[in-house]
Amino acid sequence: MSKATKRNPYLGSSVDAYFAEDGLLEEIEAAAIKRVIAMELLSELERKQMTKAELARRLDTSRSQVDRILDPDNESITLNTLVKAAALLGRRLHVSLEPAAA
């Protein structure tokens, strides 16, 4: 076997494959998506120079609920709440289903 075709014995499977084997991949992906959405909403809030209290008033909710929406670790926020928050910040939340990687 030539050096170019020799398999590296120290090369393992991908990180995705590791988490998929443990049944954690979907949880990790969901947490990552929520983190990105929370960071983008917070960025838009700052860009528009809107306070959390103002967003809470417009959402007809409490400031603590807005903190939960913007908390990247809080995964229990409903899609409806995220859609409303995005709309009030002049944004649109887009969710799609894509084929799973083989």
C-alpha positions as CSV (number, residue, x, y, z in Angstrom):
1,M,0.0,0.0,0.0
2,S,1.5,3.3,-1.0
3,K,1.8,6.2,1.5
4,A,-0.9,8.2,-0.3
5,T,-3.5,5.4,0.1
6,K,-2.5,4.3,3.6
7,R,-5.3,4.9,6.1
8,N,-4.4,7.0,9.1
9,P,-4.9,4.7,12.2
10,Y,-5.5,7.7,14.4
11,L,-8.3,9.2,12.3
12,G,-11.7,8.5,13.8
13,S,-15.3,9.1,12.9
14,S,-16.7,12.6,12.8
15,V,-18.0,14.5,15.8
16,D,-21.5,14.3,14.4
17,A,-21.2,10.5,14.1
18,Y,-20.0,10.3,17.7
19,F,-23.0,12.3,19.0
20,A,-25.4,10.4,16.7
21,E,-24.2,7.1,18.2
22,D,-25.0,8.4,21.7
23,G,-28.4,9.8,20.5
24,L,-27.4,13.4,21.4
25,L,-27.0,14.9,17.9
26,E,-30.6,16.3,17.7
27,E,-30.4,17.8,21.1
28,I,-27.0,19.5,20.3
29,E,-28.3,20.8,17.0
30,A,-31.5,22.2,18.6
31,A,-29.4,23.9,21.3
32,A,-27.1,25.4,18.6
33,I,-30.1,26.7,16.6
34,K,-31.6,28.4,19.7
35,R,-28.3,30.0,20.5
36,V,-28.0,31.5,17.0
37,I,-31.6,32.8,17.1
38,A,-31.1,34.3,20.6
39,M,-27.8,36.0,19.5
40,E,-29.4,37.4,16.3
41,L,-32.4,38.7,18.2
42,L,-30.2,40.4,20.8
43,S,-28.1,41.9,18.0
44,E,-31.2,43.2,16.3
45,L,-32.5,44.6,19.6
46,E,-29.2,46.5,20.1
47,R,-29.1,47.6,16.5
48,K,-32.6,49.1,16.8
49,Q,-31.6,50.6,20.2
50,M,-34.6,49.0,21.8
51,T,-34.6,48.1,25.4
52,K,-35.7,44.7,26.7
53,A,-38.5,46.5,28.6
54,E,-39.8,48.0,25.4
55,L,-39.7,44.7,23.6
56,A,-41.6,43.2,26.6
57,R,-44.2,45.9,26.3
58,R,-44.7,45.3,22.6
59,L,-44.9,41.5,23.1
60,D,-47.4,42.1,25.9
61,T,-45.2,40.1,28.3
62,S,-42.8,40.6,31.1
63,R,-39.1,41.6,31.0
64,S,-38.2,38.2,32.5
65,Q,-39.9,36.5,29.6
66,V,-37.8,38.6,27.2
67,D,-34.7,37.5,29.1
68,R,-35.8,33.9,28.6
69,I,-36.3,34.5,24.9
70,L,-32.8,36.1,24.6
71,D,-31.2,33.4,26.8
72,P,-29.2,31.2,24.5
73,D,-29.4,28.3,26.9
74,N,-33.2,28.4,27.3
75,E,-34.6,25.9,24.7
76,S,-38.2,26.0,26.0
77,I,-39.3,29.1,24.1
78,T,-42.1,28.3,21.6
79,L,-41.8,29.0,17.8
80,N,-44.7,31.4,18.1
81,T,-42.9,33.5,20.7
82,L,-39.7,33.6,18.5
83,V,-41.8,34.5,15.4
84,K,-43.5,37.4,17.3
85,A,-40.2,38.7,18.8
86,A,-38.5,38.6,15.4
87,A,-41.5,40.4,13.7
88,L,-41.4,43.2,16.3
89,L,-37.7,43.6,15.5
90,G,-38.4,43.8,11.8
91,R,-37.2,40.3,11.1
92,R,-38.7,37.0,9.9
93,L,-38.0,33.6,11.4
94,H,-37.5,31.0,8.7
95,V,-37.7,27.3,9.6
96,S,-37.2,24.5,7.1
97,L,-36.9,20.7,6.9
98,E,-34.0,19.5,4.9
99,P,-32.9,16.0,4.0
100,A,-30.7,14.3,6.6
101,A,-27.1,13.8,5.6
102,A,-26.3,10.3,4.7
